[in-house]
Amino acid sequence: MKKFSPALAADVLFYAVAAWFLTLGILRYFRADTWVCLTAATLVALAAGGTVFCLLFTKRSRRLLGKKEREERDALLLHLALEKDERVRALLLEALIKDGSDAHCEGDALSAGGEPLIPLYTMEPVSADAIAGLLKSFQTAPFTVACNALTPDAEKLLASFGRKSMNGDETYALLSRTGCIPEKRICGDIPRRTAKTRLHAAFAKRNAHPFFVSGLLLLIMSLFVIYPVYYLVTGSILMITAIIVRAVGYA
């Protein structure tokens, strides 16, 4: 069973607290008794927290890689696709040796476990035509293709001839566990400020925090003022905004 991560705990706590204060504010607006407000708010908060936990835990447990790891993997594969062939071979050779494989390099040929390992990192998935060219070159000799990804036809063709592949996830795992991921990567640190990135920043999940805090403070202040309607309405709007941004905003 996967561990209850801090990020998941923060999400569950966020929705539970937001549900508690929203329910309390709505019931107070309709002049419900204090004990009714507190009891109902607590029950709603527990229900909301439990529901969010079940949904998010199931969703996150299915993820193979976290967001940070996916970004690092994508940056690495982009680097391999743009890097010179000899440097890619040298990087893979270093990683394979550290991983305990019987690997060596003779000229432009990289071998691992007694079989040729062919780096073919490209921006697009490797096509069936590229695999057919390799099958012509090696004929009956076994080999492994190291690439970002294969097209479905290329994958079927490779499997039908009993040849193997090492895809982008496997490449990232190899370089990651051997500590061979380059610190400086091609295009790894180039900022791209486009309209889409600015939109992502405006509706980022992290912006839920200031909305949440502002709404929470207004709802708390409504408990101590003579005319609480303004604080209840404004605070509830801010809390709802925080929930929407947190739920559907950009990561």
N, C-alpha and C positions, 0 to 999 in steps of 0.2 A: 504494500500500500504506500502511495506517495505521501510525503510529508506535507503537513499543513503549512504552506509557505507564508511568509510575512505579507506578501502582496495579496494573497487570498484573504488573509485575516483582515487586512486594511479595507478591502472591498466589502467584506461582510459587515464589519463595524460601521463603515460609512453608510451603507444602506439601512442598517438597523437604527442608527442614531437619527438619520434623516427621517425615516418613517415614524420614529417616536415623536420627534418635535413637530412634524407636520400633522400628525393625528391629534396631538395635544393642542396645537394652534387652531385647527378646524373645530374641535369640540368646544374649546373656550369661546370661539367666535359665536357659537350657538348657545352659549351660556349653560353648558352642561355642568353638573356638579364636579368638584375637584377630584373626588375619588373615582368617578366614572371616567374622567379624562385620563388620569394616571393609569388606571387598570386597562382601559382600551388601548392607550398608547403603548403600554408594555407588551400587550398581546400582539398588536400589529407589528411592533418592532421585532419580536421573536419570530413571528411568521415570515416577515420580510428577510430577516437574517438567515433563517433556515432555508428559504427558497433560493436565495442568492448563493448560499454555500453549495447546495446541491447542483445548481446549474453551472456555476463557475468551476467547481471541483471536477465535475465530469468533463467540462470543456478543456480545462488545462491539463488534465491527466492524459488526454489524447494527443497533446502536442509532443512532437519528437524533439523540437528545438525551441528554446526560448527566443524572444525577440532579439536580444543582444547577440545570441549565437547565430541566428539567421542573418543578421546584418553582417557579422564577421565572416560567415560562410560566403555570402554573396560578394563581399569585398574581396575575399581571397580568390574566388573563382573568376572574378573580373580581372584581377591581377594576373592570374595564370593564363587567361585568354589573351592578354596584351603583352605579356612578358616574352623575352626571347626564348627560343626553343632550348638552347643549351642551358640556360639558367633554370628553366622548368625541370629539365632532366636532373640537373645537379641538386635542386631542392628535393625532388622525389627520392633521389638516391640517398641523400642524407637522412631523410625521414625513414626510409625503408631499413637502412642499416641500424638506426637507433631503435627501430621497432623489432629488431632481431631477425630480419629477413636476410636471406643469402642473395644480396643484390650487388651488382657491379655494372660498370659502364665501359663499353668498348667503342671508342669513336663516338658515333651518333646513336648507337644502339644501347638501350637500357634494358637490363635483364634483372628479373626478380624471381627467385625460386626456380631458376633454371629455364624460365620462359621469358620471351620478349615482352616488355611492358611499353606500350606505345602511347605517349602523351598526345592527346588530341583535344585540348581545351579550346573551345570556340564559343562565340557569343550566342549562337543558335545551337539547338540539339544536333548531334551528329546524325547525318542522314544515312539511309541505306546504301546510297551510292558510295559514300566514303568507306563504309564497312565492306562493300563488295570489292573496292580497290585493295583494301588490306588483305582480303581473302585471296585475291589473285596473286598478291606479292608473296604471301607466306604459304599459300596452297595448303598442304597437310600439316604444317607446323603449328602447334598451339601458340596462342598469344593472348594478352590481356590489353584491352583498350582503357586508358585512363582519360575520362572526359567529364564535362559538366553534366551532360544528359544525353540520352539517345532518343531518337524518334521511335514511335511504336514499331514501325517497319524495320528499323535498324536493330532494335532489340530482338525482334523475332528472328531476323536473319542471323544475328550473332549466336542466338541460342540454338538455332537449327544446325549450326556447324560446330556446336560444342565449344565455342570460344567464350571467354569471360570478359567482364567489364568492371571498372572501378568508377562509380559515378561521383558526382560532386559532394554528396553527403559523406561518402566513404573517404574521399580525398581530404575533406575537412577534418574528419575524425582522426585520420592518420597523422596529419600535420599538427593537429591540436594536441593529441596525447604524447607526441614526441617533441613538442615545443619548437616546431620548425616553421610556424606561421611567421612570415616576414613582418617586422615592425613597420617598415615603410612599404606601402603598396601603391601600385600605379592607380591613380584616380581615387585613392583611399581617403584623401583629406580635402578634396575639392568641393567647396560649398556650392549648392545649386539652389539659388533663391528664385523660384518661379512662382507664378500665381497659385499653383497647386500647393507648394510648400507653405506659402503664406496663409492659405486657407486652412491647411492642417494645423498651423501654429495657432490660428485664431480659435479653432474648435478643438484644441488639444485637451486630453483628459486632465492634464495637470491644472487647467484653468477652473476645474470644478472646485478646487480647494478654496480660493478666495470667495467664490459665490456661496459655498457652504458656510464658511466662517461668518460672512456678512449676514446671511439669512439666519444663522443660529443666534448671533448676537441680537438681532432685531426681535426674534421670537422670545429670547430671554428678557429683553427690555420690556416686552409687552406685559410681563408679569408684574411690573412695578409702576406702571403709569395708569393714569385715570382713564384715558381714552386709548385703548390698545388697538383699535381697528387698523390704523395706519401701519403700526408695527407688525400686526398679524398678517395683513395682506401683503405688504412689501417683503417681509421675511419669508412668507410662504412662496412667493414668486421666485425669490432668489434660491430657496432650497430646491424648488422644482427645476429651475434652470441648472443647478448643480447636478441634480440627478440625471437630467437629460444629457448634459455634457459628459458626465462620467460614464453613462450607459452606452451612448452612441457616438461619442466624440472620438477623434483620432488619437491613436496611441503615440 
